[in-house]
C-alpha cells in the first residue's frame, strides 16, 4: 500500500504524540523524590523537567516505530483487511 506523503506525515504525527504521552510519566523525578519541595507547589511536581531530552528520546523512538509501520504497510505484510473488527468490503 503506497500512501501519499501527507498520509505518511499524519501517521508519523500520531505516532509521535502517542509516544510522547506514553513517555511523560517516566520523564523525571518529582520534588518529593528529590527531597526538596518548593513551598507553595505540589510535592508531585517535577523537580527538573528535562523537556529537550524527552523530545529527543521521543523522536528517536517514534521514528523507529514509524519506520516499522511504514515497512509493514509498504511490504503488504499488513493491511486494513487484517484488522478483525473492521468490516470487510467485497466486490459486488
Backbone as CSV, one residue per row, in Angstrom:
resi,resn,N_x,N_y,N_z,CA_x,CA_y,CA_z,C_x,C_y,C_z
1,UNK,0.841,-1.164,0.000,0.000,0.000,0.000,0.892,1.235,0.000
2,UNK,0.870,1.968,-1.067,1.651,3.197,-1.179,0.724,4.374,-0.861
3,UNK,1.117,5.155,0.126,0.295,6.281,0.556,0.926,7.592,0.116
4,UNK,0.120,8.631,-0.056,0.696,9.952,-0.352,1.525,10.464,0.832
5,UNK,2.395,11.400,0.553,3.310,11.919,1.574,2.550,12.548,2.740
6,UNK,1.407,13.168,2.488,0.625,13.765,3.568,0.119,12.699,4.534
7,UNK,-0.208,11.528,4.032,-0.653,10.441,4.900,0.492,9.935,5.772
8,UNK,1.683,9.818,5.198,2.842,9.390,5.987,3.155,10.398,7.085
9,UNK,3.047,11.686,6.765,3.299,12.730,7.772,2.263,12.634,8.886
10,UNK,1.008,12.410,8.524,-0.049,12.291,9.529,0.168,11.069,10.418
11,UNK,0.582,9.964,9.833,0.853,8.755,10.624,2.011,9.004,11.584
12,UNK,3.075,9.653,11.113,4.211,9.965,11.985,3.782,10.902,13.117
13,UNK,2.965,11.897,12.802,2.474,12.853,13.794,1.706,12.135,14.901
14,UNK,0.834,11.225,14.541,0.044,10.485,15.523,0.951,9.591,16.375
15,UNK,1.880,8.898,15.752,2.811,8.035,16.496,3.653,8.861,17.458
16,UNK,4.109,10.033,17.002,4.948,10.893,17.850,4.196,11.344,19.097
17,UNK,2.948,11.782,18.941,2.174,12.253,20.087,1.804,11.126,21.026
18,UNK,1.471,9.953,20.492,1.161,8.819,21.368,2.402,8.430,22.173
19,UNK,3.552,8.414,21.537,4.794,8.090,22.245,5.123,9.147,23.296
20,UNK,4.847,10.408,22.997,5.110,11.479,23.962,4.260,11.297,25.212
21,UNK,2.969,11.068,25.039,2.106,10.911,26.200,2.395,9.620,26.953
22,UNK,2.906,8.621,26.271,3.300,7.388,26.955,4.580,7.594,27.759
23,UNK,5.462,8.478,27.314,6.748,8.685,27.981,6.699,9.740,29.086
24,UNK,5.690,10.583,29.113,5.644,11.668,30.096,5.711,11.199,31.553
25,UNK,5.037,10.121,31.940,5.151,9.717,33.353,6.558,9.283,33.751
26,UNK,7.384,8.917,32.801,8.733,8.463,33.104,9.776,9.548,32.853
27,UNK,9.341,10.788,32.643,10.234,11.851,32.202,11.174,12.358,33.288
28,UNK,10.792,12.276,34.520,11.688,12.819,35.531,11.266,12.440,36.928
29,UNK,11.961,13.025,37.876,11.682,12.750,39.283,10.862,13.893,39.874
30,UNK,10.007,13.532,40.813,9.172,14.550,41.457,9.972,15.269,42.539
31,UNK,9.409,16.376,43.025,10.071,17.126,44.093,10.128,16.302,45.376
32,UNK,9.109,15.472,45.602,9.117,14.624,46.804,10.235,13.586,46.718
33,UNK,10.470,13.026,45.542,11.547,12.049,45.375,12.914,12.696,45.539
34,UNK,13.027,13.946,45.104,14.294,14.683,45.245,14.525,15.140,46.676
35,UNK,13.442,15.260,47.455,13.565,15.711,48.838,13.599,17.210,48.995
36,UNK,13.254,17.957,47.965,13.275,19.416,48.026,11.980,19.955,47.434
37,UNK,10.937,20.022,48.284,9.644,20.524,47.832,9.633,22.041,47.990
38,UNK,9.373,22.734,46.886,9.298,24.191,46.904,8.006,24.589,47.603
39,UNK,8.066,25.500,48.586,6.837,25.906,49.273,5.823,26.499,48.280
40,UNK,4.580,26.063,48.418,3.512,26.554,47.558,3.288,25.707,46.318
41,UNK,4.093,24.677,46.130,3.908,23.797,44.976,3.546,22.397,45.457
42,UNK,3.022,21.609,44.544,2.651,20.233,44.851,3.916,19.369,44.945
43,UNK,3.895,18.429,45.849,5.071,17.569,46.035,5.314,16.674,44.821
44,UNK,4.255,16.404,44.045,4.414,15.536,42.872,4.826,16.309,41.621
45,UNK,5.045,17.601,41.738,5.502,18.390,40.597,6.939,18.007,40.254
46,UNK,7.298,18.106,38.973,8.670,17.718,38.604,9.707,18.628,39.253
47,UNK,10.813,18.024,39.675,11.900,18.801,40.262,12.657,19.535,39.158
48,UNK,13.062,18.801,38.143,13.714,19.382,36.962,13.125,18.672,35.759
49,UNK,12.397,19.390,34.971,11.772,18.790,33.797,12.716,18.972,32.621
50,UNK,13.265,17.888,32.130,14.214,17.925,31.009,13.454,17.691,29.714
51,UNK,12.823,18.716,29.208,11.968,18.559,28.023,12.775,18.316,26.761
52,UNK,13.974,18.868,26.654,14.792,18.623,25.454,15.165,17.141,25.339
53,UNK,15.552,16.566,26.456,15.897,15.141,26.479,14.674,14.288,26.151
54,UNK,13.538,14.658,26.693,12.303,13.920,26.445,11.901,13.993,24.972
55,UNK,11.982,15.175,24.384,11.605,15.337,22.977,12.571,14.575,22.073
56,UNK,13.861,14.622,22.367,14.840,13.898,21.557,14.630,12.385,21.648
57,UNK,14.466,11.871,22.849,14.238,10.440,23.026,12.920,10.013,22.384
58,UNK,11.905,10.835,22.522,10.611,10.544,21.915,10.704,10.524,20.397
59,UNK,11.461,11.421,19.819,11.627,11.465,18.372,12.350,10.221,17.862
60,UNK,13.355,9.788,18.575,14.095,8.581,18.172,13.186,7.353,18.236
61,UNK,12.453,7.201,19.325,11.574,6.041,19.489,10.441,6.074,18.474
62,UNK,9.812,7.226,18.289,8.688,7.304,17.350,9.157,7.129,15.904
63,UNK,10.371,7.547,15.588,10.901,7.314,14.239,11.102,5.829,13.992
64,UNK,11.605,5.111,14.986,11.786,3.669,14.838,10.440,2.967,14.664
65,UNK,9.453,3.357,15.451,8.122,2.756,15.324,7.512,3.105,13.973
66,UNK,7.683,4.349,13.532,7.148,4.767,12.237,7.784,3.983,11.089
67,UNK,9.086,3.786,11.150,9.751,3.025,10.095,9.263,1.582,10.057
68,UNK,8.994,1.001,11.221,8.436,-0.346,11.265,7.034,-0.373,10.643
69,UNK,6.192,0.585,10.996,4.843,0.658,10.425,4.914,0.895,8.924
70,UNK,5.787,1.774,8.490,5.931,2.062,7.062,6.394,0.815,6.303
71,UNK,7.343,0.083,6.882,7.829,-1.135,6.248,6.714,-2.173,6.144
72,UNK,5.948,-2.339,7.229,4.842,-3.301,7.206,3.801,-2.946,6.150
73,UNK,3.494,-1.660,6.021,2.469,-1.241,5.061,2.966,-1.302,3.615
74,UNK,4.220,-0.978,3.374,4.719,-0.977,2.003,5.054,-2.375,1.501
75,UNK,5.362,-3.300,2.412,5.668,-4.667,2.007,4.422,-5.538,1.925
76,UNK,3.289,-4.943,2.141,1.989,-5.625,2.100,1.940,-6.798,3.079
77,UNK,2.601,-6.614,4.226,2.559,-7.625,5.266,1.355,-7.411,6.181
78,UNK,0.766,-6.230,6.110,-0.355,-5.869,6.961,-1.236,-4.900,6.179
79,UNK,-2.529,-5.076,6.263,-3.454,-4.146,5.628,-4.661,-3.960,6.532
80,UNK,-5.561,-3.085,6.151,-6.755,-2.857,6.958,-7.667,-4.077,6.965
81,UNK,-7.544,-4.940,5.982,-8.341,-6.167,5.971,-7.911,-7.140,7.070
82,UNK,-6.726,-6.942,7.614,-6.238,-7.808,8.684,-6.759,-7.411,10.062
83,UNK,-7.372,-6.231,10.169,-7.919,-5.776,11.448,-9.260,-6.470,11.653
84,UNK,-9.413,-7.253,12.714,-10.594,-8.111,12.841,-11.913,-7.378,13.040
85,UNK,-11.907,-6.187,13.633,-13.182,-5.538,13.935,-13.656,-4.584,12.838
86,UNK,-12.874,-4.418,11.775,-13.301,-3.579,10.655,-14.140,-4.404,9.685
87,UNK,-15.143,-3.785,9.059,-15.967,-4.549,8.117,-15.178,-4.895,6.854
88,UNK,-15.515,-6.002,6.246,-14.872,-6.440,5.009,-15.754,-6.024,3.837
89,UNK,-15.183,-5.248,2.944,-15.914,-4.798,1.776,-15.451,-5.609,0.567
90,UNK,-16.375,-6.263,-0.078,-16.035,-7.081,-1.233,-16.535,-6.438,-2.510
91,UNK,-16.227,-7.072,-3.607,-16.683,-6.597,-4.914,-18.109,-7.087,-5.098
92,UNK,-18.975,-6.194,-5.544,-20.389,-6.553,-5.710,-20.628,-7.293,-6.979
